[in-house]
Every structure is written in structure tokens, then in C-alpha cells.
Amino acid sequence: MAKKFFYVCAGLFMLAMSYQLGAQRAAAQGSTQILGAIDVANVSYMTGGTLYGVHLNAYTGIDAPPTSIPIPHSGTLVAADCTVGGSPAVISDAFVVYDDGSVWQFTPGSGWHTVASMTGGGPTATASATWGQVKSTYRK
């Protein structure tokens, strides 16, 4: 019986020791975000802080090599889209939407500028109630 108890204690000790030596927050290996969109004649994708765009041709596929512009600021993108045209290919118009609700537009003459903010103004206000108040509300 003492031998079994020793093995159980040794196993728990090894488990605790391995946790102490190797425990850390779980995180993904990569740090780049990839986001893409396809519309009628353009493909756009964002990775590593750069928005890439390429114009598509129905007969030959890609008309020219992809062109790129840096995104306005770091953050998590929710959506990205751009229009590519001209020869050589340039991004003539682009939109990006961040997770904070800000919408940015790119035009070749003026660069990036904020178009709108889709946030509702913060969290919804609530009133705290005691358990007795909650019970009295539903027992009527």
C-alpha cells in the first residue's frame, strides 16, 4: 500500500513540477493577420500591415503583378477592399474597417483618411439589482 501511495505522490509531484516549468499563456505561433476580398474584377488581401490588390481579367486571369499600399495604422482589420486599375497597376481606391468600427478610405491624391465610425458610443448602461429585486419582479 505504501508503494502505491508513493507512486501517486510522485506522479502528482511530477505533474506540478512540469506545470511550474512549462506553463505559459497559449498563443498562436504567427503574428500576422490575413484578410482578403474578391469583387467583380479585383482581388484584395491584407497581410503584415500592407494591403495588396490585383485586377482580374475574365480571359487571362491576372492582368498585372499585385500592387500594394501600407494600411493606415496597426490594429485588427475586419474588412478590406480595393480597386486596381491603370498601367502600371495602381490602387485607385481602397477601404478598410477596423474592429473599433473606424472606416478608412484611400485615394491616390490624398492617401488615407477616416470616413466614418460605426461604433454606437460605448457599452449599454445597466442598473444593478439585488437578488430580492429580481425575484419580486418575476413573482408578480
Sequence and secondary structure as in RCSB ss.txt:
>XXXX:A:sequence
MAKKFFYVCAGLFMLAMSYQLGAQRAAAQGSTQILGAIDVANVSYMTGGTLYGVHLNAYTGIDAPPTSIPIPHSG
TLVAADCTVGGSPAVISDAFVVYDDGSVWQFTPGSGWHTVASMTGGGPTATASATWGQVKSTYRK
>XXXX:A:secstr
 HHHHHHHHHHHHHHHHHHHHH      S    EEEEE SSEEEEEETTEEEEEEEETTTEESS  EEEE SSSS
 EEEEEEEEETTTTEEEEEEEEETTSEEEEEETTTEEEEEEE   SSS       HHHHHHHHT 
